[in-house]
């Protein structure tokens, strides 16, 4: 469960600005293992509203979907109510640091934009991350694959146009986001040998909604990115005033496009891929 976002409230509108970004890349990596993708048991760790569960359910044998927030799980389950594949997904209310699964019971794991919600700090060398990775290694079969979707610090700095409007919140998110070098070191220590990092330059977490220059004015739009929950009331007022000012002068779209230019070079997300030794 997130240590700073109220996902019970956000669950009602989360899917309006989120989609299964990087799905083709994930499918490619799942298909690279010794177990055929259609025979795999996949763990969706921190499944949220089930965006990836719904997108992958017809490609694998079964999905174990785990999340601690009951409201998010309810939305995830509702996605499959009318699906012919609904019986191939099991939903668990549990922490990803204490998975309700047996040892060596899954062929693959996906963790999508979850790790920065752990209660963790660099000063302690990321103990919560260590625990989650150890649990993943426990339930993953030998030679199974784990795919972690997260943001590099350079992507946080340069990959989101509106983050420039909220520097204090950005700094807070960076403190919670494990650097990729540290992530790979901890994966290796857990018996998960990193293969590579794959950057999806075209992937945008919020989809088409990301390009709404007036998005910061819409509370529902802001709920599509948990960083806004870290923005103070005075800072939010300053952002809204600035956005309204740019809109009134006709400069808002140009500001968004200029601020977004660096994203095309660094992307927003990185997939860290490893196998259990």
ABEGO torsion letter per residue (X at the ends): XBAABBAAAAAAAAAAABBBBGAAAAAAAAAABABBAAABBBBBBGAEAGAAAAAAAAABABBBBBBABAAAAAAAAAAAAABAAAAABBBBBBBAABBABBBGABABBBBBGAAAABBBBAAAGGAAAAAAAAAAAAABBBGBBBBBBBBBAAAAAAABAAAAABAAAAAAAAAABBBAAAAAAAAAAAGBBBABBBBBAABBAAEAAAABAAAAABAAAAAABAAAAABBAAAAAAAAAAAAAAAAAGAAAAAAAAAAAAAAAAEABBBBBBBBX
